[in-house]
Amino acid sequence: MHIIIATLHVRASAQAIPLAAGCLKAFLPVDLQQNTQLVDLYPDQHDAETIEKLLQTQADVIAFPLYVWNRQQILQLSSRLRQLKPDLVLVAGGPEASADSSRVIAEGALDAVIRGEGEEAFAELLTRLSQGKTLAGISGLVVADQKEQNPRAAVCSDLARLPSPWLTEGIPLPPESGILWEVARGCHFNCAFCYDAKGHQGVRPLPFERLRRELQLFVEQRVAQIWILDSTFNAPPGRGKKLLELLLETAPQIHYHIEAKADFLDDEIIALLAQLSCSVQIGLQSADPEVLIPLRRKLNKKLLEQNLHKLSQAGVTFGLDLIYGLPGDNHSGFQKSLDFALDQQPNQIDIFP
């Protein structure tokens, strides 16, 4: 059985890393791993070219991670693949498949989708397919002809069981590259516009020794920059300090992109950030506390301004995030948020719809 995990990236860049695909592959039994290929796709490719590329692999199973930026294109490709090769097993996972499983199946003519964290469910799915067994009863799996379309999302209870996609060489690691580095799953918060919490309150850090070994590998391979996948690395602050100390001890020569919560910045964390080659991104979203209430967020403007001033004084590069078009906001309100953000003198402002 030949398996393809195809990732449609936003664009070709240092961040175009098939991390989800690599994690899925790393958890597979050895015999299935050997028959699994990761394929990178980009939106500027013609659909006909992409379909030909996928069919040329002679795959028996094709799996797609689905995100907001690639859902429409991937499901159109999947429907076309179903027409051209009816016996192909087509599967999807990721945020879009988890949140909207029944419509995703219908729009893409899929055989199944995985809701939640996919490593265990995907491995069980492929194992049963290879053995000719039924797919019923797999945690988090929605099968096309199954009556229950929204089973509980799968969650890996022990992250120590998950092999590293980097240490197992599941993802290519060319010199001077940029990578996405997962250090934890989940979030202490549950903001209405964000999927990091996945409906489960709390953070589950990956084993610290695994992170140390991965960092050592990144140094050996001369990785140039790392995007740390942890939406609030400094919540709680003690966990953030421990991570920063590891970065400074093991790989201070790498440049890091870090997301932080301004409320939890303290003098010790700021001092550690000042020693590191990094940029810190902080979610403001809106400067209007009333607009933030339905988003399940709070804003202490005085504390925010104090901590951002400390970052500036320490010479730490930082940026702010804003969202326009929020419920209860308007053009005038967004202008005030933008003015407030600019008053903090960030190095950049990222603005999202």
C-alpha contacts under 8 A as a table, 3 or more apart, distances in Angstrom:
res1	aa1	res2	aa2	distance
1	M	32	L	7.88
1	M	35	N	6.81
1	M	59	A	7.57
1	M	60	D	5.93
1	M	61	V	7.68
1	M	130	S	6.80
2	H	35	N	5.18
2	H	36	T	6.24
2	H	58	Q	7.22
2	H	59	A	4.89
2	H	60	D	5.26
2	H	61	V	6.53
3	I	32	L	7.99
3	I	35	N	6.05
3	I	36	T	4.60
3	I	37	Q	6.30
3	I	59	A	5.58
3	I	60	D	6.05
3	I	61	V	4.82
3	I	62	I	5.98
3	I	63	A	7.87
4	I	36	T	5.73
4	I	37	Q	4.99
4	I	38	L	5.94
4	I	39	V	6.87
4	I	57	T	7.94
4	I	59	A	6.26
4	I	61	V	6.18
4	I	62	I	4.71
4	I	63	A	6.24
5	I	21	A	5.93
5	I	36	T	7.43
5	I	37	Q	6.39
5	I	38	L	5.04
5	I	39	V	6.17
5	I	62	I	5.79
5	I	63	A	4.72
5	I	64	F	5.93
5	I	65	P	7.98
6	A	21	A	7.53
6	A	38	L	6.00
6	A	39	V	4.63
6	A	40	D	5.91
6	A	41	L	6.87
6	A	62	I	7.05
6	A	63	A	6.22
6	A	64	F	5.31
6	A	65	P	7.40
7	T	18	P	6.15
7	T	21	A	7.19
7	T	38	L	7.74
7	T	39	V	6.31
7	T	40	D	5.16
7	T	41	L	5.80
7	T	64	F	6.13
7	T	65	P	6.18
8	L	40	D	6.24
8	L	41	L	4.46
8	L	42	Y	5.37
8	L	43	P	6.91
8	L	65	P	7.93
8	L	70	N	6.39
8	L	74	I	7.52
9	H	12	A	7.07
9	H	16	A	5.83
9	H	17	I	7.99
9	H	40	D	7.24
9	H	41	L	6.20
9	H	42	Y	5.39
9	H	43	P	7.19
9	H	70	N	7.57
10	V	16	A	7.36
10	V	42	Y	6.74
10	V	43	P	6.86
10	V	69	W	6.77
10	V	70	N	7.54
11	R	16	A	6.83
11	R	42	Y	5.82
11	R	43	P	6.82
12	A	15	Q	7.86
12	A	16	A	5.89
12	A	42	Y	6.77
13	S	16	A	5.25
14	A	17	I	7.38
14	A	177	S	6.53
14	A	178	G	4.84
14	A	179	I	6.77
15	Q	178	G	6.35
15	Q	179	I	6.17
15	Q	180	L	6.58
15	Q	227	W	7.86
17	I	179	I	6.51
17	I	180	L	6.57
18	P	21	A	5.33
18	P	22	G	6.07
18	P	38	L	7.73
18	P	40	D	7.25
18	P	171	I	7.33
19	L	22	G	4.98
19	L	23	C	6.15
19	L	165	P	7.64
19	L	171	I	7.52
19	L	180	L	7.03
20	A	23	C	5.19
20	A	24	L	6.30
20	A	65	P	7.15
21	A	24	L	5.15
21	A	25	K	6.21
21	A	38	L	6.76
21	A	65	P	7.44
22	G	25	K	5.15
22	G	26	A	6.08
22	G	38	L	7.54
22	G	165	P	5.26
22	G	170	G	5.44
22	G	171	I	5.66
23	C	26	A	5.17
23	C	27	F	6.57
23	C	119	E	6.85
23	C	162	L	7.97
23	C	163	P	7.60
23	C	164	S	7.01
23	C	165	P	5.25
23	C	170	G	7.80
24	L	27	F	5.60
24	L	28	L	6.84
24	L	118	G	6.79
24	L	119	E	4.89
24	L	122	F	7.00
24	L	123	A	7.63
25	K	28	L	5.41
25	K	33	Q	5.97
25	K	36	T	6.95
25	K	119	E	7.99
25	K	165	P	7.64
25	K	170	G	6.80
26	A	33	Q	7.21
26	A	162	L	7.80
26	A	163	P	5.85
26	A	164	S	6.74
26	A	165	P	5.40
26	A	168	T	6.67
26	A	170	G	6.12
27	F	119	E	6.01
27	F	120	E	7.31
27	F	123	A	6.87
27	F	162	L	6.30
27	F	163	P	6.09
28	L	32	L	6.03
28	L	33	Q	5.57
28	L	119	E	7.84
28	L	123	A	5.26
29	P	32	L	5.47
29	P	33	Q	6.10
29	P	123	A	7.44
30	V	33	Q	4.95
30	V	34	Q	6.23
31	D	34	Q	5.36
31	D	35	N	6.84
32	L	35	N	5.19
32	L	36	T	6.31
32	L	126	L	7.82
33	Q	36	T	5.08
41	L	45	Q	7.54
41	L	50	T	7.32
42	Y	45	Q	5.84
43	P	46	H	7.76
45	Q	49	E	6.64
45	Q	50	T	6.56
46	H	49	E	5.23
46	H	50	T	6.33
47	D	50	T	4.99
47	D	51	I	6.06
47	D	77	L	6.91
48	A	51	I	5.18
48	A	52	E	6.14
49	E	52	E	5.18
49	E	53	K	6.14
50	T	53	K	5.03
50	T	54	L	6.29
51	I	54	L	5.14
51	I	55	L	6.10
51	I	77	L	6.90
51	I	81	L	7.00
52	E	55	L	5.14
52	E	56	Q	6.01
53	K	56	Q	5.33
53	K	57	T	6.94
54	L	57	T	5.56
54	L	58	Q	7.65
54	L	59	A	7.57
55	L	58	Q	5.62
55	L	59	A	6.88
56	Q	59	A	7.93
59	A	62	I	6.63
59	A	88	L	7.52
60	D	87	D	7.92
60	D	88	L	5.47
60	D	89	V	6.23
61	V	88	L	5.98
61	V	89	V	4.63
61	V	90	L	5.99
61	V	91	V	7.61
62	I	88	L	7.51
62	I	89	V	6.36
62	I	90	L	5.19
62	I	91	V	6.33
63	A	90	L	5.97
63	A	91	V	4.62
63	A	92	A	5.35
63	A	93	G	7.70
64	F	74	I	7.53
64	F	91	V	6.40
64	F	92	A	4.66
64	F	93	G	6.44
65	P	92	A	5.70
65	P	93	G	4.97
65	P	94	G	5.06
66	L	70	N	6.29
66	L	71	R	5.43
66	L	74	I	7.48
66	L	92	A	6.50
66	L	93	G	5.90
66	L	94	G	5.04
66	L	95	P	6.40
66	L	96	E	5.45
66	L	97	A	6.27
67	Y	70	N	5.46
67	Y	71	R	5.67
67	Y	94	G	6.44
67	Y	95	P	5.88
67	Y	96	E	5.50
68	V	71	R	5.64
68	V	95	P	7.86
68	V	96	E	6.51
69	W	72	Q	7.83
70	N	73	Q	5.53
70	N	74	I	5.88
71	R	74	I	5.30
71	R	75	L	6.04
71	R	96	E	7.09
72	Q	75	L	5.41
72	Q	76	Q	6.25
73	Q	76	Q	5.20
73	Q	77	L	6.24
74	I	77	L	5.03
74	I	78	S	6.06
74	I	108	G	7.70
75	L	78	S	4.87
75	L	79	S	6.14
75	L	104	V	7.42
75	L	107	E	6.09
75	L	108	G	4.18
75	L	109	A	7.83
76	Q	79	S	5.22
76	Q	80	R	6.34
76	Q	107	E	7.54
76	Q	108	G	6.23
77	L	80	R	5.14
77	L	81	L	6.15
77	L	108	G	7.66
78	S	81	L	5.00
78	S	82	R	6.21
78	S	90	L	7.19
78	S	108	G	5.20
78	S	109	A	6.71
78	S	110	L	7.17
79	S	82	R	5.10
79	S	83	Q	6.52
79	S	107	E	7.32
79	S	108	G	4.86
79	S	109	A	5.28
79	S	110	L	7.70
80	R	83	Q	5.17
80	R	84	L	6.34
81	L	84	L	5.09
81	L	85	K	5.81
81	L	86	P	7.55
81	L	88	L	7.80
82	R	85	K	5.30
82	R	86	P	4.84
82	R	87	D	7.64
82	R	88	L	6.80
82	R	90	L	7.98
82	R	109	A	6.68
83	Q	86	P	5.80
85	K	88	L	5.70
89	V	110	L	7.65
89	V	111	D	6.18
90	L	109	A	7.94
90	L	110	L	5.11
90	L	111	D	5.40
90	L	112	A	6.94
91	V	110	L	5.90
91	V	111	D	5.98
91	V	112	A	5.10
91	V	113	V	5.43
91	V	114	I	7.73
92	A	97	A	6.34
92	A	110	L	7.55
92	A	112	A	6.83
92	A	113	V	4.76
92	A	114	I	6.40
93	G	96	E	7.35
93	G	97	A	5.04
93	G	98	S	6.62
93	G	113	V	5.55
93	G	114	I	4.81
93	G	115	R	6.37
93	G	116	G	7.67
93	G	118	G	6.97
94	G	97	A	5.49
94	G	98	S	6.07
94	G	114	I	7.49
94	G	115	R	7.17
94	G	116	G	6.99
94	G	117	E	7.79
94	G	118	G	7.90
95	P	98	S	5.09
95	P	99	A	6.08
95	P	115	R	7.92
95	P	116	G	7.59
95	P	195	Y	7.28
96	E	99	A	5.27
96	E	100	D	5.91
96	E	101	S	7.47
96	E	104	V	7.64
97	A	100	D	5.47
97	A	101	S	4.84
97	A	104	V	6.12
97	A	113	V	6.11
97	A	114	I	6.71
97	A	115	R	6.26
98	S	101	S	5.74
98	S	113	V	7.70
98	S	114	I	6.59
98	S	115	R	4.00
98	S	116	G	5.79
98	S	153	A	7.11
99	A	115	R	7.51
100	D	103	R	5.85
100	D	104	V	6.09
101	S	104	V	5.14
101	S	105	I	6.19
101	S	113	V	6.47
101	S	115	R	7.41
101	S	142	V	7.26
101	S	149	Q	6.75
101	S	150	N	6.97
102	S	105	I	5.25
102	S	106	A	6.37
102	S	144	A	7.98
102	S	149	Q	5.85
102	S	150	N	7.80
103	R	106	A	5.03
103	R	107	E	5.95
104	V	107	E	5.21
104	V	108	G	5.99
104	V	110	L	7.68
104	V	113	V	7.98
105	I	108	G	5.44
105	I	109	A	5.62
105	I	110	L	4.81
105	I	111	D	7.05
105	I	112	A	6.68
105	I	113	V	6.96
105	I	144	A	6.50
106	A	109	A	5.27
106	A	110	L	6.90
107	E	110	L	7.90
110	L	113	V	7.42
110	L	144	A	6.85
111	D	143	V	6.09
111	D	144	A	5.19
112	A	141	L	6.87
112	A	142	V	5.41
112	A	143	V	4.33
112	A	144	A	5.42
113	V	141	L	5.92
113	V	142	V	5.29
113	V	143	V	6.73
114	I	117	E	7.83
114	I	118	G	6.27
114	I	121	A	7.03
114	I	122	F	7.54
114	I	140	G	5.55
114	I	141	L	4.60
114	I	142	V	6.23
114	I	153	A	7.92
114	I	154	A	7.95
115	R	118	G	7.27
115	R	140	G	4.91
115	R	141	L	6.24
115	R	142	V	7.47
115	R	151	P	7.76
115	R	152	R	7.50
115	R	153	A	4.73
115	R	154	A	6.15
116	G	140	G	6.51
116	G	153	A	4.41
116	G	154	A	4.62
116	G	155	V	6.21
116	G	198	K	7.55
117	E	120	E	7.78
117	E	121	A	7.93
117	E	153	A	7.36
117	E	154	A	5.36
117	E	155	V	5.36
117	E	156	C	6.64
118	G	121	A	5.34
118	G	122	F	5.63
118	G	154	A	7.00
119	E	122	F	5.41
119	E	123	A	6.21
119	E	162	L	7.94
120	E	123	A	5.25
120	E	124	E	6.20
120	E	156	C	7.47
121	A	124	E	5.16
121	A	125	L	6.01
121	A	138	I	6.28
121	A	139	S	6.19
121	A	140	G	6.72
121	A	141	L	6.73
121	A	154	A	7.48
122	F	125	L	4.97
122	F	126	L	6.23
123	A	126	L	5.35
123	A	127	T	6.10
124	E	127	T	5.04
124	E	128	R	6.13
124	E	138	I	7.17
125	L	128	R	5.38
125	L	129	L	6.21
125	L	135	L	6.47
125	L	138	I	7.38
126	L	129	L	5.00
126	L	130	S	6.07
127	T	130	S	5.22
127	T	131	Q	6.32
128	R	131	Q	5.00
128	R	132	G	5.91
128	R	133	K	4.86
128	R	134	T	6.66
128	R	135	L	6.65
129	L	132	G	5.01
129	L	133	K	6.07
129	L	134	T	7.67
129	L	135	L	7.69
130	S	133	K	7.83
135	L	138	I	6.42
135	L	143	V	7.49
136	A	143	V	7.59
137	G	141	L	7.64
138	I	141	L	5.50
139	S	151	P	7.76
139	S	152	R	7.53
139	S	153	A	7.48
139	S	154	A	5.80
140	G	151	P	5.86
140	G	152	R	5.83
140	G	153	A	4.80
140	G	154	A	4.59
141	L	151	P	7.32
142	V	146	Q	6.74
142	V	148	E	7.45
142	V	149	Q	5.88
142	V	150	N	7.11
142	V	151	P	7.10
143	V	146	Q	5.12
143	V	149	Q	7.84
146	Q	149	Q	6.72
148	E	151	P	6.45
156	C	159	L	6.27
158	D	161	R	5.81
158	D	162	L	7.82
159	L	162	L	5.45
159	L	204	R	7.63
159	L	205	P	7.87
159	L	206	L	6.00
159	L	207	P	7.40
160	A	163	P	7.66
160	A	206	L	6.76
160	A	207	P	6.03
163	P	167	L	7.78
163	P	168	T	7.18
164	S	167	L	5.26
164	S	168	T	6.05
164	S	210	R	7.58
165	P	168	T	5.39
165	P	169	E	6.13
165	P	170	G	4.90
165	P	171	I	6.14
166	W	169	E	5.05
166	W	170	G	6.08
166	W	171	I	6.06
166	W	173	L	7.83
166	W	214	E	6.76
167	L	170	G	7.68
167	L	213	R	7.84
167	L	214	E	6.47
167	L	217	L	7.56
169	E	172	P	6.61
169	E	173	L	7.90
173	L	177	S	6.98
173	L	221	Q	7.08
173	L	223	V	7.96
174	P	177	S	5.76
174	P	221	Q	7.01
174	P	223	V	7.79
175	P	221	Q	5.31
175	P	222	R	5.21
175	P	223	V	5.82
175	P	224	A	7.88
176	E	221	Q	7.56
176	E	222	R	5.42
176	E	223	V	4.75
176	E	224	A	4.81
177	S	222	R	7.63
177	S	223	V	5.06
177	S	224	A	5.53
177	S	225	Q	6.92
178	G	223	V	6.17
178	G	224	A	5.75
178	G	225	Q	4.71
178	G	226	I	5.65
178	G	227	W	7.72
179	I	223	V	7.58
179	I	225	Q	6.61
179	I	226	I	5.05
179	I	227	W	6.31
180	L	226	I	5.92
180	L	227	W	4.93
180	L	228	I	6.28
180	L	229	L	6.67
181	W	226	I	6.49
181	W	227	W	6.04
181	W	228	I	5.05
181	W	229	L	5.67
182	E	185	R	7.64
182	E	206	L	7.95
182	E	228	I	6.25
182	E	229	L	4.77
182	E	230	D	6.90
183	V	205	P	6.16
183	V	206	L	5.53
183	V	211	L	6.92
183	V	228	I	6.97
183	V	229	L	6.31
183	V	230	D	6.42
184	A	203	V	6.70
184	A	204	R	5.53
184	A	205	P	3.99
184	A	206	L	5.13
184	A	229	L	7.30
184	A	230	D	6.01
185	R	196	D	7.59
185	R	197	A	7.91
185	R	203	V	5.80
185	R	204	R	5.21
185	R	205	P	6.28
185	R	206	L	7.60
185	R	230	D	7.15
186	G	196	D	5.53
186	G	197	A	4.51
186	G	198	K	6.86
186	G	200	H	6.93
186	G	201	Q	7.09
186	G	202	G	5.95
186	G	203	V	4.57
186	G	204	R	6.22
187	C	190	N	7.01
187	C	196	D	6.05
187	C	197	A	4.73
187	C	200	H	7.93
187	C	201	Q	6.39
187	C	202	G	5.22
187	C	203	V	4.92
187	C	230	D	7.95
187	C	231	S	6.92
187	C	232	T	7.04
188	H	197	A	7.32
188	H	201	Q	5.76
188	H	202	G	4.45
188	H	203	V	5.89
188	H	232	T	7.97
188	H	235	A	7.06
189	F	197	A	6.81
189	F	201	Q	6.71
189	F	202	G	7.38
190	N	194	C	7.21
190	N	195	Y	7.96
190	N	196	D	7.82
190	N	197	A	5.70
190	N	199	G	7.26
190	N	201	Q	7.00
190	N	296	R	7.04
191	C	194	C	5.51
191	C	295	L	5.52
191	C	296	R	5.36
191	C	297	R	6.49
192	A	294	P	7.44
192	A	295	L	4.74
192	A	296	R	6.34
193	F	295	L	6.84
194	C	197	A	7.49
195	Y	198	K	5.20
195	Y	199	G	7.81
196	D	231	S	7.24
197	A	200	H	5.46
197	A	201	Q	6.15
197	A	202	G	7.40
205	P	208	F	7.82
206	L	210	R	7.32
206	L	211	L	7.26
207	P	210	R	5.38
207	P	211	L	6.60
208	F	211	L	5.10
208	F	212	R	6.33
209	E	212	R	5.00
209	E	213	R	6.28
210	R	213	R	5.17
210	R	214	E	6.13
211	L	214	E	5.08
211	L	215	L	6.14
212	R	215	L	5.17
212	R	216	Q	6.29
212	R	246	L	7.23
212	R	250	T	7.42
213	R	216	Q	5.08
213	R	217	L	6.30
214	E	217	L	5.04
214	E	218	F	6.23
215	L	218	F	4.95
215	L	219	V	6.28
215	L	247	L	7.83
215	L	250	T	6.75
215	L	251	A	6.57
216	Q	219	V	5.14
216	Q	220	E	6.30
216	Q	250	T	6.66
216	Q	251	A	7.24
217	L	220	E	5.02
217	L	221	Q	6.17
218	F	221	Q	5.12
218	F	222	R	6.07
218	F	223	V	5.25
219	V	222	R	5.00
219	V	223	V	6.16
219	V	251	A	6.24
219	V	254	I	7.83
220	E	223	V	7.91
223	V	226	I	7.67
223	V	254	I	6.83
224	A	254	I	5.44
224	A	255	H	6.42
225	Q	254	I	5.49
225	Q	255	H	4.59
225	Q	256	Y	5.68
225	Q	257	H	7.67
226	I	254	I	7.22
226	I	255	H	6.34
226	I	256	Y	4.90
226	I	257	H	6.18
227	W	256	Y	5.96
227	W	257	H	4.70
227	W	258	I	6.57
228	I	256	Y	6.98
228	I	257	H	6.06
228	I	258	I	5.59
228	I	259	E	7.58
229	L	258	I	7.84
230	D	233	F	5.30
230	D	258	I	7.76
230	D	259	E	6.76
231	S	259	E	5.45
231	S	260	A	6.79
232	T	235	A	5.66
232	T	259	E	5.76
232	T	260	A	4.78
232	T	261	K	5.73
233	F	236	P	7.82
233	F	237	P	7.95
233	F	239	R	7.29
233	F	240	G	5.28
233	F	258	I	7.50
233	F	259	E	6.49
233	F	260	A	5.79
233	F	261	K	7.89
234	N	237	P	4.48
234	N	238	G	7.18
234	N	239	R	6.29
234	N	240	G	4.10
234	N	241	K	7.25
234	N	260	A	6.02
234	N	261	K	6.75
234	N	264	F	6.31
234	N	265	L	7.26
235	A	238	G	7.63
235	A	239	R	6.84
235	A	240	G	6.75
235	A	261	K	7.45
235	A	264	F	6.69
236	P	239	R	5.73
236	P	240	G	6.85
236	P	264	F	7.45
237	P	240	G	5.07
237	P	241	K	6.27
237	P	264	F	6.14
237	P	265	L	7.43
237	P	269	I	7.70
238	G	241	K	5.19
238	G	242	K	6.31
239	R	242	K	5.22
239	R	243	L	6.34
240	G	243	L	5.15
240	G	244	L	6.22
240	G	269	I	7.50
241	K	244	L	5.13
241	K	245	E	6.11
241	K	268	E	7.76
241	K	269	I	5.98
241	K	272	L	7.59
242	K	245	E	5.19
242	K	246	L	6.31
243	L	246	L	5.07
243	L	247	L	6.35
244	L	247	L	5.06
244	L	248	L	6.22
244	L	269	I	7.99
244	L	272	L	6.52
244	L	273	L	7.27
245	E	248	L	5.17
245	E	249	E	5.99
245	E	272	L	7.34
246	L	249	E	5.09
246	L	250	T	5.85
246	L	251	A	7.84
247	L	250	T	5.37
247	L	251	A	5.25
247	L	252	P	5.89
247	L	276	L	7.98
248	L	251	A	5.89
248	L	252	P	4.62
248	L	275	Q	7.68
248	L	276	L	6.59
249	E	252	P	6.70
251	A	254	I	5.94
252	P	255	H	7.78
252	P	276	L	6.35
252	P	277	S	7.11
253	Q	277	S	7.28
254	I	277	S	6.85
255	H	276	L	7.75
255	H	277	S	4.91
255	H	278	C	5.26
256	Y	277	S	6.40
256	Y	278	C	4.49
256	Y	279	S	6.44
257	H	278	C	5.72
257	H	279	S	5.10
257	H	280	V	6.13
257	H	281	Q	7.59
258	I	278	C	7.16
258	I	279	S	6.21
258	I	280	V	4.81
258	I	281	Q	6.12
259	E	280	V	5.64
259	E	281	Q	4.74
259	E	282	I	5.95
260	A	264	F	7.96
260	A	265	L	7.87
260	A	280	V	6.59
260	A	281	Q	6.21
260	A	282	I	5.37
260	A	283	G	7.67
261	K	264	F	5.76
261	K	265	L	6.96
261	K	282	I	5.95
261	K	283	G	6.96
262	A	265	L	5.35
262	A	282	I	6.49
262	A	304	L	5.91
262	A	307	N	6.55
262	A	308	L	7.39
263	D	300	N	7.92
263	D	303	L	6.75
263	D	304	L	6.49
263	D	307	N	7.68
265	L	269	I	6.10
265	L	270	I	6.61
265	L	307	N	6.53
266	D	269	I	5.42
266	D	270	I	6.14
266	D	307	N	7.51
267	D	270	I	5.13
267	D	271	A	6.06
268	E	271	A	5.14
268	E	272	L	6.35
269	I	272	L	5.11
269	I	273	L	6.17
270	I	273	L	5.02
270	I	274	A	6.11
270	I	310	K	7.53
270	I	311	L	6.38
270	I	314	A	7.21
270	I	316	V	7.91
271	A	274	A	5.11
271	A	275	Q	6.69
271	A	314	A	7.21
272	L	275	Q	5.33
272	L	276	L	6.70
273	L	276	L	5.15
273	L	277	S	7.82
273	L	278	C	7.20
273	L	316	V	6.70
274	A	277	S	7.77
274	A	314	A	5.89
274	A	315	G	6.36
274	A	316	V	5.46
278	C	316	V	7.54
278	C	317	T	6.89
279	S	316	V	7.02
279	S	317	T	4.87
279	S	318	F	5.38
279	S	319	G	7.57
280	V	316	V	7.65
280	V	317	T	6.29
280	V	318	F	4.51
280	V	319	G	6.28
281	Q	318	F	5.61
281	Q	319	G	4.75
281	Q	320	L	5.74
281	Q	321	D	7.23
282	I	318	F	7.40
282	I	319	G	6.16
282	I	320	L	4.92
282	I	321	D	6.19
283	G	320	L	5.79
283	G	321	D	4.74
283	G	322	L	7.03
284	L	287	A	6.81
284	L	320	L	6.13
284	L	321	D	5.41
284	L	322	L	5.83
285	Q	292	L	7.99
285	Q	321	D	5.54
285	Q	322	L	3.82
285	Q	323	I	4.88
285	Q	324	Y	7.97
286	S	289	P	7.46
286	S	291	V	6.94
286	S	292	L	6.72
286	S	322	L	6.00
286	S	323	I	6.71
286	S	334	F	7.28
286	S	337	S	5.54
287	A	299	L	7.52
287	A	301	K	7.85
287	A	336	K	7.33
287	A	337	S	4.70
287	A	340	F	6.78
287	A	341	A	7.84
288	D	291	V	5.41
288	D	292	L	6.60
288	D	333	G	7.55
288	D	337	S	7.04
289	P	292	L	5.06
289	P	293	I	6.47
289	P	298	K	6.47
289	P	299	L	5.84
290	E	293	I	5.42
291	V	294	P	6.78
291	V	295	L	7.54
291	V	326	L	7.35
291	V	327	P	7.08
291	V	328	G	5.76
291	V	329	D	6.20
292	L	295	L	5.07
292	L	296	R	6.48
292	L	297	R	5.25
292	L	298	K	6.38
292	L	299	L	7.72
293	I	296	R	5.25
293	I	297	R	5.77
293	I	298	K	6.77
294	P	297	R	7.57
299	L	304	L	7.83
300	N	303	L	5.50
300	N	304	L	6.12
301	K	304	L	5.01
301	K	305	E	6.05
302	K	305	E	5.26
302	K	306	Q	6.20
303	L	306	Q	5.08
303	L	307	N	6.17
304	L	307	N	5.34
304	L	308	L	6.08
305	E	308	L	5.22
305	E	309	H	6.02
305	E	344	Q	6.84
306	Q	309	H	5.20
306	Q	310	K	6.36
307	N	310	K	4.99
307	N	311	L	6.33
308	L	311	L	4.98
308	L	312	S	6.31
308	L	344	Q	6.86
309	H	312	S	5.07
309	H	313	Q	6.15
309	H	344	Q	7.34
310	K	313	Q	5.00
310	K	314	A	6.12
311	L	314	A	5.13
311	L	315	G	6.30
311	L	316	V	5.27
311	L	317	T	7.65
311	L	318	F	7.56
312	S	315	G	5.09
312	S	316	V	5.84
312	S	317	T	7.41
313	Q	316	V	7.71
317	T	346	P	7.66
317	T	347	N	6.17
318	F	346	P	5.75
318	F	347	N	5.65
318	F	348	Q	7.09
319	G	346	P	5.09
319	G	347	N	5.43
319	G	348	Q	4.63
319	G	349	I	5.45
319	G	350	D	7.34
320	L	341	A	7.00
320	L	346	P	6.66
320	L	348	Q	6.59
320	L	349	I	4.88
320	L	350	D	6.26
321	D	349	I	5.80
321	D	350	D	4.81
321	D	351	I	5.92
321	D	352	F	7.62
322	L	337	S	7.81
322	L	338	L	7.66
322	L	349	I	7.27
322	L	350	D	6.26
322	L	351	I	4.83
322	L	352	F	6.28
323	I	326	L	6.68
323	I	351	I	5.69
323	I	352	F	4.77
323	I	353	P	5.58
324	Y	329	D	7.82
324	Y	334	F	6.41
324	Y	351	I	7.17
324	Y	352	F	6.33
324	Y	353	P	5.21
325	G	329	D	6.38
325	G	330	N	6.81
325	G	353	P	6.30
326	L	329	D	5.36
326	L	330	N	7.82
329	D	333	G	5.77
329	D	334	F	6.78
330	N	333	G	5.15
330	N	334	F	6.12
331	H	334	F	5.17
331	H	335	Q	6.24
332	S	335	Q	5.10
332	S	336	K	6.46
333	G	336	K	5.15
333	G	337	S	6.38
334	F	337	S	4.98
334	F	338	L	6.12
335	Q	338	L	5.02
335	Q	339	D	6.12
336	K	339	D	5.03
336	K	340	F	6.12
337	S	340	F	5.05
337	S	341	A	6.11
338	L	341	A	5.03
338	L	342	L	6.13
339	D	342	L	5.13
339	D	343	D	6.16
340	F	343	D	5.11
340	F	344	Q	6.79
341	A	344	Q	5.43
341	A	345	Q	7.32
341	A	346	P	7.44
341	A	349	I	7.73
342	L	345	Q	5.34
342	L	346	P	6.68
346	P	349	I	6.92
